[in-house]
Amino acid sequence: MALKGKPRDMNKWREVLLDPNVHFPGESSEYRRARNELLEAEAELKRLNEQIAAKRRALPAGGLIREDYVFESAADGGKVRFSDLFAPGKNSLVIYNMMFPRWSEDPRAGAPGGKTAELPLVEQPCPSCTSVVDGLEGAAFHLAERTNLVVIAKTSADRLGTYAKERGWRNVRLLSSRNNTFNRDYHAETPDGVQLAVLHVFSRDQDGIRHHWASEGIFKRGDTSPLDPVWSIYGVLDLTREGRGDNAAYPNLQY
């Protein structure tokens, strides 16, 4: 992927953007006062997010990976080692563990057609994970310029590849962990075999490949909100008056 053009002059672009007197048609003075208060709170949240991101980047070295796990490619069934997931010059790896198969007690709709729909519901993918990977599919092409991104699922490479074709996933790299212990080792699978949606970041240095960060907040909160950084649908809903609504029933489309 070749870079094209030159970087923007961000100082000049900032001059274009800055306007401390923005008002919108028909707004009341009451609205403007409340909105200005919210702007201050949003600015504080931005500062906090930047502080947290800096702390995340500055974490001490994590543990070295236990083994050079071997996965199966959903694209062609070929064997792929964990160490092969790092492209030259890119020393970070972001992994999304997709729940495929889904939680056995999830009654939401299954696939509407195709080979995936022929599977028993309990062996089909999680609708929420499908929506996450839909978003990552769109971002994968752009992210490839800066980092490595992989989606891993416990189902067979054949089933994962079939679902990818049915969903139109072409950019995101999909791997089956069916024949290794990666999911169990890195808490994307419970002792009872339930698959969990977890984000991981690994880093490569002169000593090898280390675990850098995971969405551990999932285990502290008991919900999937720590996946928000890669789950754009909730970012959009949070902007609306209605908000997120009932998370138990959403997303609930026939994917």
C-alpha positions, 0 to 999 in steps of 0.5 A: 500500500503506497502513501499518496500525497503529503500530510496536511498542515494541521495548524492551517486546518485548525485555523479553518475549524476554530470558531468560538461563536458557533450557534445553530438555527432556532436555539434558545439561550437556555439551550446554549448555556446547557450546551456550553456546559456540556462542551466543557464536560466533553473537553474534560472527557477528551483530556481524560481519554488522552491521559488513559491512552498515554497510560495504555501505551506506557504499560510495562512489558507484558508476558511473552506468548506461551507458544507460537500458536498455529491457526487456520486461515478462513481464506484458504485453510492454510496454517498460520503461525502467531508470529506470521501475523506481524507484517514487516515494520508493524510491531503491534497486533490487534486481535478481536475474538469473535463468538462463533459459536455464539453463547448457547443461551442467546435466543437472538435471530440466526443467519437468514440464509446460506450455509450458515443458516443451515447450522444449528442456532447454537453453532452460528455466530453471535449477532453482536460479534457480527456487527463488530466485525462488519465495522472492522471490515470497513476499517481494516483496509485503512488500519493496514497502513499502521498496524496488524488486525486479525479476527479469531474464532473457535469455529472451523476455518471452513465455516468462518470462510463461508460466513465471511463470503456471505457477509462480504468480508474481504479486507479483515483477516479471519483465523480459526483457533479450533486446533489451539488453546489461544482462546482459553489461554487469553480468556476468550473462552471460559473453562466450560467452553463458552466463547467470549468477545475480547479485544487483545493487543500484542507487541513485538520487540527484540525479546519476542512477542508480548501481550500488551493490553486486553479489554479486561473491563469486560470481566470487571463490569460484566458487560461488553462496553469495553469493546466500544473503541471498535464498536461504532454503532454505540458511539452513534447511539450515544449521541441521540436522545434515545441512547443505547436502549436495551442492550440485551435485544440489540443488535438483533438483525438477521445477519 
